[in-house]
Amino acid sequence: MAGIVLLTSLDAAAEERWCGLLQDALPEETIVAGARFAPTGVAAGDVDVAIVANPQPVALAPFTNLRFVQSLWAGVEKLVGLPTLRRDVPLARLVDPAMSRAMAEAVTAHVLALHRDHARFARGQRDRVWSKDPQKLAHQRTVGFLGLGELAGASIELLTPLGFDLRGWSRSPKTIAGVATFHGDDGLATMLGEVEILVNLLPLTPTTERMLGRPLFQRLPRGAMVVNVARGAHVVDAELLAALDEGQLAEAVLDVFEVEPLPTDHPFWAHPRVQLFPHVAAQTDPVTASRIAAANVRAFRAGRPVANVVDRSRGY
């Protein structure tokens, strides 16, 4: 018999909830959470599909007959290089319109807050300083995106009616209505030189890891602002702090960190020009994600194309 295993790094209660939602979405399947096979009569060798959420690397090892893996997270950087996951087994990432909308709302909120100087006014309130410097209008402000995937597309769609001068960079050429797009190393340098608010939505790969560091910051106009809602490992923490202290960057909005929860002694907590959020920009909705994962499993079972299969050579 064929079966499905759910492997996560979640606590037992959260994993059981996911298992119940997935079982409801796939009543024709046998789904087992974690390694509890004996009570269900499902053995590791019977499992041909794994649904995963950042499992421990060794968790996949017993399942030698896997033919398909569905991630419940959008990011798959921790799965792509796993030695316990054969490269011939298709791996699909989660693309959820609900998550894209949540990310668009978060990005729009951060861009507007930076554009309207909310952090500066908050510091003025704290210090009892009454300051009414001139304010730019949206069409006078250039906002640039690193990465032009689904999440960036949803964010751009929400920002476009506000009138910002929108730019975007991706590894390969892309065309988006109303957005000046760039690609490649030369295109990146050109875009960065004009961007006042930079939003990072890149996937984490060996080529993008630590990309938000001093060389990139120096290409931005002095006083630019940065929003990172992608992955913490994109940022070189010490070089970001130095750029803020030197005035090369005016503000940084950070929603993701290399170590989470962020250690209480990390300098980001107390820095006056860092706005810190606890990885809340776009949280996975278990209800919608379960339905999307179920649809992909059914497509796999029926021999139809599976959505959002990861290109292992690109890492996403």
N, C-alpha and C positions, 0 to 999 in steps of 0.2 A: 504494500500500500504506500501511497505518496502522502507526505505530510508537510506541514509548515512549522518552522520554529521561529519564535520571536526572541531576539537577543538584543539586550539593551544595557546601558550603564545606569538605568533609572533605579529608584528604590522599588521594593517589592510591590507596594500599593500602586504606584504609577504604572509599573509593568503589567500588573493584573488588569488595570483599567484599559490599557492599550489592547491587551489580549482579548478582553471582552468586546471592545468596539470592533476589532478586526474580525472576531468570530461572528459578530452580528452582520458585518458587511460581507462575510464569506461563509454563509451557513453550510455550504456544500463541502467545506474543507475541514480538516482537523488541524487546529492551531494549538501549539503548546508553548507556554512561556518558559524561557530559560532552559534548564537541563532536566526538567521534571518529566521524563519519558515513561517511567515504569507504570505510574498510575493510569496512563492513557493507552497503554499498549503500543505506543509509537517508539520505535528505536531510532538511534541516530542515523543508521544506514537507510531508514525509510524516508528521511527528510530530503526533499529535492528543492525546496524553496526556503530561503531565510528572509525574514523581515527584520531590519536592524536599526538601532539608534545608538551609534557610537559604542558598539560592544567592545569588551576587552579583546585584544588580538587573539588570545588563545581560545576564545569562545567558539570560533568557527572551526577549529581543528577537528572535532569529532565528526563533522558532517562532510564526509568524503564524496557524497553523491549529489551535491548541490548542482542545480542547473540554472538557478536564477536567484539574484539577491536584490531586494527592494529596500532602499534606505528611507527612513522616516524623517530624515533631516535634509535640508537643501545642500549643505556642505558635505562633501564626501572625501575630503583630503585625508582623513584617518583610515579610510577603507582602501583607497586606490593602491597603495603599496603593501598591503598586508600579505605576508608570505603564506598565510593560511587561506587566502582566497585566490583560487586559480584564475589566471588571466583569461581563460576561455569561458568563464562563467559571466554572463551579462550582469552588470551592476547598474541599477537605475536610481537616480536621485529624485527627491521629491520636488515637484513644482506645483505649488498650491496657490490659486488666485487669492485666497483669503490672506495668505502670508504676504503675497506681493502687495496687496492693498494696505496691510498693516505697515509694511516697510515704507510704502509711498507716503503714508500719513506721518510716520516718524521723520523721514527725510525732509518733508515739506515743513514740519514744525521746527526742525533744527535750522534749516536754511532761513526761514522767516525770522527766527529768534536772532540768528547771527546778523542777518540783513538789517534788522531794526535795533541792533545793539542792546539786546536785553541784558546780557551779562554786564556790560559797562554800566547800565542804569542800576542794576542790582548792587554793584560795587559802590555806586554813588549813594544809594540809599544807606548802605552799611556805614559809609564814611560821612553821611549827612552833607553830601556835595550836590548842589543844584546846578546841573550842566545841560544846556540845550544846544548842542552842536548841530549843524545842518544834517539832515537825513537824506540819503539817496532814495530815488524811486527804483522800483524793481527793474525797469528797462535799462537803468544805469549800472546794474550790478551783473557781473559775469559769474555764472555758476558752472563748474566743470565736473564731469563724472569720470571716474576711473572704472571701466567696466560698463558694458552696454547690453547686459543680459536682461532676463525677465524682470528682476527687481528694479534695475535702473530704468527700464522702459515704463514700468508703472509709476515710478517717482517722477519721471519726465512728463508723463501724461498729466499728473496732478499739478506740477509746477508751471506748465506751459501757459495756461490762461492768466497767470499772474504777471506775465510779461518779462520775466528774467531773460537775459542773454545767455542761452544755454549752449554748452559745449560738451563733447563726449569723446572719450578715447577707448579704443579696444585693440586687441592684438591684430585682428584682421579687419578689412574695410567693412563698414556698415553705413547704411543710409537711414536717417530718421528725420521725418518732416519737422522743420522748424528748429533743428539742432545742427550746429556746425560740428561735424565728426572728423576725427583724426585717428590714425593708426600707425603702428611702428614706432621706432625710436625717435625719428625726426618729428613725426606727428605729435608724440608725447611732449617733446621739448617745446614745440610751437604752442600747444594748448596750455601748458603750465605757465608760460610767460604772460598769459592774459587772464588767468583765473583768480578771482578774489575769494570765492568759496569753493573748496575742493571736496567732493563727496566720493569716498572710496566704497565701491561695491564689487570689487574684483573677487574672483574665486582664489582660494589659497593654493598655490602651486609652487614648485621649486623656483620658478622665475619671478613670482610675485611676492614671495616671502621676504620680509624686511624691506619692502619697496618704499615704504613711507619713512625715509631716513634723510640725513643731511643733504645728499646730492639732489634729491627731489625737492626738498624744502627750499633750497637755494635757487631753484628755477622759478619758483613762484614770486609774484610781486611782493615787495616788503609789506608786511601787515596783512597778508592773506590769512584765511581761516580754513581749518580742516575738520571734516566730519568723517569718522571711521565707524561704519556700521557693518563691516564685512567680517574680518577676523583679526584677533589681537596680534597674531604673528606677522601681520603686514607692517607693524609699527616697530621701529627701533626706539624704545622708550627714552633712553638717555638722550638721543639726538632730537627727539621731539621736545623734550624739556629744555634742551639747550636753545633750540630755535625759538621757543616761547620766551625764554629769559633774555635772549639777544634782541627780541623785537622783530625777527624775521617773520614769525607767525604771531598773530594777534590773539587768536583763540583756537582751542581744540575741543571738539565734542567727541567723546569716546564712549561707545556702547559695548565694545568687546575688548577682551584682554587676553594676553598669552596664558596667564594663570587666572582661573576663575574658581571661586570668588577672588576678587583682587585682594592681595594681602593687606592687612590694616596698616602696615608701615610703608606702603608704597607711596612715593612722593606725589603721584597723581591726586591722591585724596585731598591734599592740602594746597595744591597749586592754584593760585587765584585766577588763572586763565585756562583752566581745564574744567569742562563740564562733564561730569561722570554719570553714566547710566549703567545699571546692572544687567546688561544683555537683554534688553526688553524691546528693542526696535520692532522685531517681527517674531513673535513666539509661535511655535507650531500649534495648530488647533487639532487636537486628537480626533475630533469628529470628522472634519473635512479631510484630514490627512489619511485616516483609515479608509475612507471611501475611495480616495485617489489610489492608494496602495492596492486596494481590492480590485479596482478596475485594471490595474497593470498586471496583477496576478492572473486575472481571467484572460487577459489578452495573451499572456505567456502560455497558459494552458491550452488556449484555442489555436495557437500557432500564428497569432496576429502580431503585427509590430508592437513592441513595447515602447512606451513613451519615455523620453528623457534618459536614454541609455548613456552611460558615461563613456567618453572617449579616453581610454587609459593613457594614450600618448599625450593628451592635453592636461589630464588630471581633473576634468570636470565634464 
